[in-house]
Amino acid sequence: MSHYFTKEHEAIRKVVREFVEKEVSPFVDEWEEAGEFPREIFKKLGDLGILGIRCPEKYGGSEADYYSSLVIAEEMARCGAGGMPMGVAVQMEMVIPTILQFGTEEQLEKYLVPAVKGDIITALAITEPNAGSDVAGIQTYAVRDGDHWVLNGSKMFITNGTRADVVIVVAKTERSKGYQGVTLFLVEKGTPGFTISKKLDKLGMRSSDTAELSFSDCHVPHSNVLGRLGEGFYHIMWELQGERIIAAAGAVAFAQQCLEIGIRYAQERVQFEKPIAKFQVIRHRFADLAAQIEAVRQLVYHIGYRVQNKDYPVKEISMCKLLSSRVAFETADFVLQVHGGYGYMMEYPIQRIWRDVRLYRIGAGTDEIMHEIIAKQLNI
Ligand SMILES: Cc1cc2nc3c(=O)[nH]c(=O)nc-3n(C[C@H](O)[C@H](O)[C@H](O)COP(=O)(O)OP(=O)(O)OC[C@H]3O[C@@H](n4cnc5c(N)ncnc54)[C@H](O)[C@@H]3O)c2cc1C
């Protein structure tokens, strides 16, 4: 029970929970092995109205509120692997809101509507080989050539990158202006000069695909500039707030799952003639983590309330992203420890969650960058 959620939210929760139980959980091992989840997942989620849950009806959306997104993030995590939820969240919470917020009517029809339906896969490309935390330091450059822009550069660690039909690419359009000379472009797969240089192999989130992308004299029509020229940095900073809240909701959900897995195991595993859950050092650590998880969960909900009421609390969002990522990893690490040697075996689910949740401390802004933002907000 929570005063944030209504019957409508619980109905969405039920739909997503059933979807995860039937269409995701039984196949996760297979997808982890394959290094991607099937394209049809996007289509199925589109058909269920999930991808465009907060979009206006005229673009195929369900016009639900912000809590609906939090419910979806919580339920997706129940599949026990982070890869598919991350790939879907990129489309749902990074690309769709950005196109909706900044797109022209023509772009909304051409890209938003099929993204909401799940007919296309999308990605957002900010990071580069030489610019991660320092977004303003990107080197991908676009020069105007008549009614086109010519893009050159490369992008690193792009989720959905190997199969995205459309990628939002962040590029410099005025080198001398730093973060004031950044623009967003919608780049379609198959555009000459746009190639997937490499599918990347990674520690966790293995059922999502991650790619390095390359742009070599890639001609993009001017009509595919997304948002205002030279204001792409501000657009991305806006987008990152939403991305961080959803990452926090997912991290808390994984922490909760780890806690439940850990308590179950500790109650069953007997050493020195009693369940290990009875050792005070173990039960107290569970209690400590449960308290932290609950506190961060309430912070996620509180931020959801503020966003729903048209507020964008950067300080609290950064705090929430920092704390949720930490508590998710600390819980996963403790629960792996509670499993002893079994925790290190691939047949136990905790090893996968432990690998997957480690990303939360890096993606969407590292712990250190969250510290920087919070410190700035505190005027330090
Ligand atoms: C699986 C995966 C999926 C991803 N998906 C996407 C995606 O879809 N789209 C996308 O654009 N990006 C994506 N990323 C990239 C991710 O956002 C970056 O990895 C992240 O922002 C960090 O950038 P970096 O890796 O270049 O590290 P760096 O910026 O090089 O940082 C290295 C270390 O230095 C620290 N550091 C940097 N600056 C400071 C500072 N000022 N003060 C203190 N410490 C500092 C960092 O915190 C970090 O510990 C993904 C990454 C991974 C691993």
The ligand as an SDF file (V2000), in Angstrom:
LIG
                    3D

 53 58  0  0  0  0  0  0  0  0999 V2000
   26.5730   -1.0730  -20.4810 C   0  0  0  0  0  0  0  0  0  0  0  0
   26.6260    0.3880  -20.7400 C   0  0  0  0  0  0  0  0  0  0  0  0
   25.5820    1.0050  -21.4350 C   0  0  0  0  0  0  0  0  0  0  0  0
   25.6350    2.3660  -21.7350 C   0  0  0  0  0  0  0  0  0  0  0  0
   24.6460    2.9340  -22.5120 N   0  0  0  0  0  0  0  0  0  0  0  0
   24.8080    4.1970  -22.9780 C   0  0  0  0  0  0  0  0  0  0  0  0
   23.8990    4.7510  -23.9340 C   0  0  0  0  0  0  0  0  0  0  0  0
   22.9150    4.1280  -24.3360 O   0  0  0  0  0  0  0  0  0  0  0  0
   24.1480    5.9980  -24.4200 N   0  0  0  0  0  0  0  0  0  0  0  0
   25.2220    6.7300  -24.0050 C   0  0  0  0  0  0  0  0  0  0  0  0
   25.4030    7.8420  -24.4950 O   0  0  0  0  0  0  0  0  0  0  0  0
   26.0930    6.2420  -23.0840 N   0  0  0  0  0  0  0  0  0  0  0  0
   25.9210    4.9930  -22.5830 C   0  0  0  0  0  0  0  0  0  0  0  0
   26.8100    4.4850  -21.6580 N   0  0  0  0  0  0  0  0  0  0  0  0
   27.9480    5.2990  -21.2340 C   0  0  0  0  0  0  0  0  0  0  0  0
   27.9170    5.7700  -19.7790 C   0  0  0  0  0  0  0  0  0  0  0  0
   26.9560    6.7820  -19.6210 O   0  0  0  0  0  0  0  0  0  0  0  0
   29.3530    6.2270  -19.4470 C   0  0  0  0  0  0  0  0  0  0  0  0
   30.1460    5.0540  -19.3570 O   0  0  0  0  0  0  0  0  0  0  0  0
   29.4450    7.0370  -18.1790 C   0  0  0  0  0  0  0  0  0  0  0  0
   28.8190    8.2810  -18.3310 O   0  0  0  0  0  0  0  0  0  0  0  0
   30.9240    7.2750  -17.7620 C   0  0  0  0  0  0  0  0  0  0  0  0
   31.6870    7.7370  -18.8320 O   0  0  0  0  0  0  0  0  0  0  0  0
   33.0770    7.0000  -19.1800 P   0  0  0  0  0  0  0  0  0  0  0  0
   32.8140    5.5540  -19.2570 O   0  0  0  0  0  0  0  0  0  0  0  0
   33.6750    7.6520  -20.3480 O   0  0  0  0  0  0  0  0  0  0  0  0
   33.9900    7.2450  -17.8970 O   0  0  0  0  0  0  0  0  0  0  0  0
   34.8780    8.5550  -17.6060 P   0  0  0  0  0  0  0  0  0  0  0  0
   34.0780    9.7770  -17.7840 O   0  0  0  0  0  0  0  0  0  0  0  0
   36.1710    8.4290  -18.3240 O   0  0  0  0  0  0  0  0  0  0  0  0
   35.1600    8.3660  -16.0530 O   0  0  0  0  0  0  0  0  0  0  0  0
   36.1590    7.4770  -15.5440 C   0  0  0  0  0  0  0  0  0  0  0  0
   36.2210    7.6620  -14.0210 C   0  0  0  0  0  0  0  0  0  0  0  0
   36.5990    9.0200  -13.7230 O   0  0  0  0  0  0  0  0  0  0  0  0
   35.6420    9.5940  -12.8630 C   0  0  0  0  0  0  0  0  0  0  0  0
   35.4850   11.0230  -13.1400 N   0  0  0  0  0  0  0  0  0  0  0  0
   35.2620   11.6250  -14.3430 C   0  0  0  0  0  0  0  0  0  0  0  0
   35.1230   12.9360  -14.1820 N   0  0  0  0  0  0  0  0  0  0  0  0
   35.2580   13.1900  -12.8280 C   0  0  0  0  0  0  0  0  0  0  0  0
   35.1940   14.3560  -12.0190 C   0  0  0  0  0  0  0  0  0  0  0  0
   34.9210   15.5540  -12.5430 N   0  0  0  0  0  0  0  0  0  0  0  0
   35.3860   14.2240  -10.6940 N   0  0  0  0  0  0  0  0  0  0  0  0
   35.6290   13.0070  -10.1370 C   0  0  0  0  0  0  0  0  0  0  0  0
   35.6870   11.8600  -10.8520 N   0  0  0  0  0  0  0  0  0  0  0  0
   35.4920   11.9610  -12.1900 C   0  0  0  0  0  0  0  0  0  0  0  0
   34.3330    8.8550  -13.1750 C   0  0  0  0  0  0  0  0  0  0  0  0
   33.4110    8.9850  -12.1320 O   0  0  0  0  0  0  0  0  0  0  0  0
   34.8550    7.4410  -13.3660 C   0  0  0  0  0  0  0  0  0  0  0  0
   35.0030    6.8040  -12.1250 O   0  0  0  0  0  0  0  0  0  0  0  0
   26.7470    3.1380  -21.2920 C   0  0  0  0  0  0  0  0  0  0  0  0
   27.7820    2.5260  -20.5540 C   0  0  0  0  0  0  0  0  0  0  0  0
   27.7350    1.1780  -20.3000 C   0  0  0  0  0  0  0  0  0  0  0  0
   28.8870    0.5610  -19.5610 C   0  0  0  0  0  0  0  0  0  0  0  0
  1  2  1  0
  2  3  1  0
  2 52  2  0
  3  4  2  0
  4  5  1  0
  4 50  1  0
  5  6  2  0
  6  7  1  0
  6 13  1  0
  7  8  2  0
  7  9  1  0
  9 10  1  0
 10 11  2  0
 10 12  1  0
 12 13  2  0
 13 14  1  0
 14 15  1  0
 14 50  1  0
 15 16  1  0
 16 17  1  0
 16 18  1  0
 18 19  1  0
 18 20  1  0
 20 21  1  0
 20 22  1  0
 22 23  1  0
 23 24  1  0
 24 25  2  0
 24 26  1  0
 24 27  1  0
 27 28  1  0
 28 29  2  0
 28 30  1  0
 28 31  1  0
 31 32  1  0
 32 33  1  0
 33 34  1  0
 33 48  1  0
 34 35  1  0
 35 36  1  0
 35 46  1  0
 36 37  1  0
 36 45  1  0
 37 38  2  0
 38 39  1  0
 39 40  1  0
 39 45  2  0
 40 41  1  0
 40 42  2  0
 42 43  1  0
 43 44  2  0
 44 45  1  0
 46 47  1  0
 46 48  1  0
 48 49  1  0
 50 51  2  0
 51 52  1  0
 52 53  1  0
M  END
$$$$
